[in-house]
Amino acid sequence: MLEPPIHPMLAKLADSLPANGAFQYEPKWDGFRALVFRTRREVYIQSRDLKPLDRYFPELSAALLDALPAGCVVDGEIVIATPHGLDFDALQLRLHPAQSRTAKLAHESPSSYVAFDLLAVDGKDVMKSPQSERRIKLERLLAGKKPPLHLTPMTHDRRVAEDWLAQFEGAGLDGVVAKSLDLPYAPGKRAMLKVKHVRTADCVVAGFRWYKDTADAVGSLLLGLYDDAGVLHHVGVTSAFTMAKRRELATMLAPLRRNALARHPWRDWANEAAHASTRMPGAQSRWSAGKDLSWEPLRIDRVCEVKYDHLQGDRFRHATQFLRWRPDKPPADCRYDQLEVTTPFALKKVFRAGRR
């Protein structure tokens, strides 16, 4: 029987689904990656970074103990499904140190587990078996299982996968994963391909954070977008710069730091009343883990174009990629209404997809 910890197999980003070769395609779920070890007496849920997750999802731990047979190890994703799609914010709230709070949230917003790979069955290691065989074994293992345990949809048809890529985002999913049919399970290696939704947006550069402990290099640029009422919201960051570029940015942005806070729209970010209605960049939270979130305001003057995958609520779900400066674009034009609106798509249709 395999024992934890095991590094999950990872995926590398691709611009499009592979045009050649034998692949199976699956939706890319936006949740917490988790390996589930089912022994004779208990279930152990391991996170992507090899830490236990059981205490944060007690309702899921109990359900998996009941649903999975002893001697199996399953790879998948923990999600919280709502009538409006996946809710990653609700998922993050579950990582709370207070057991009473976790239990309350487990009752109010129960989690689900979407299985998409199999590492062991009947106590036997099947990681060296090809992906196609592991999928068949996984389907047999989960035949007849009911929520909160789900088997991820799968197709061998690239055209169907392209449709999924276009449609499933409306249910909160993150893209499509392509797995070679002869692929063994490769712990810790980026052996799969993932294709994600990519778009661009013009954003106000309203501030920045220093790079680590330096005072001459920019760590990240703080991005803002205006809503219909003309309020500037902090929507995310862009931070993937070379060290040379970080120092160049520090020099370039220096003139915009002068008297920047005097009329800055985020000058009162610590005020709870303002924070309740406007997303701002400096407030500590349970997710900041003691990190220094102090920031340097900039006069509202510069606009940049960034590449992003999708929104989570009113902010970018992941860090964006800086593309270019937009000196031709006035900050006031950087509004939410420039962003592409995703057509809603029912999660129940996602779970039914790919059934044979």
Phi, psi and omega in degrees: 000131177293145180236150177285156005268150173230128177291129178290151174289140187246176180234148174255149186286137176232153181284333182206165177293144183299136182274337183231154178103168181262114184228157164247144184243140180223153172297149174263111184279144181255086181208211176258119176297137185206132170263134181248122178254116180253107177268188180295329188242343187209172174241136175238125181253120184251135179280173178300325179267026169071021179254155179286142179245356189306316187294338181273344182226064184298325181292327179285320178302317179293319181293320180289326176298322181282325189271328186266140177285154179297146175091013180245153173231123186239142176253139181185203186223135172272129180226163169241116183263133178234170176300343181255011180113191179289143182239095181287329177298316178296326178295317179297326180298339182288341180277064184249138183291336182275122181297325180295322179292319178299317180296321179296314180292326178298327179282320184283322182222075183298148182266168176229162177236124179253111182273138178223003175202164184228128181254333180206148176212139183055032179079004183253136177289122179242017184297331180278349178290149179295157182306318182301319179288321180296324179295317179298316179296322180293319178298319178294320181296323186258008180303127177081000180288151184240162177307145016271013177262127182231151170259128182295143175298155180211144174217153173261357185267116182298326180293322176296318179298323176296321176296318178300318181300322181281325189266319193289343178300330179295347175257007177094007179280167196251359183143207180225142177251136177247129182235125176298138185294335180262014184284122171284166177283121186244093183303130175078356183257146177275080187259348178258172175243142175232136178243121184245162177288131182231130179219172177237157178211147174265125187233148171290135171265100189260354180177184178204166172243146178290154178280111180049236184260014182275164176234016180224016181215134181278132177274312180207151175263136180267126188256146179224151173226146179270141173269185184294338180271002180083017178268131180271120180254142172284121187246354179152192183225164167230132194215358185274082180239153171288164180297322178298318179293324179299317180290322177298319179296320180301318179289317184294323185272351183306315180299332182281354179277339184293121179055026184292327185283339187305316182236024184286137180293344179253019186296334180251039184301334182281349180285120187296327181295318177291322183294335182290333184248349183227130177283123183232163194267352193250356186283138174285151176212176180294344182272348183283343174051039177077005181292151176284109181258015178297151185216159180254117179289151175235146174300143184285090188220326187257146178233138175230156175260131180234157175258134180222163179266303177199168179269147168242101188071242182248023179222165176289134184294320180236168175302142182269169177251123179293132179252307183190162171281151178238076180295343180275356188250120176287142181306324183298340179276355180275085187240160177300329187290355173282342187281146179292133178270128181273130178290127180302148179217132186288133179298325182298331176288328176295314181295332180276345185293149174076005179289141182251000000 
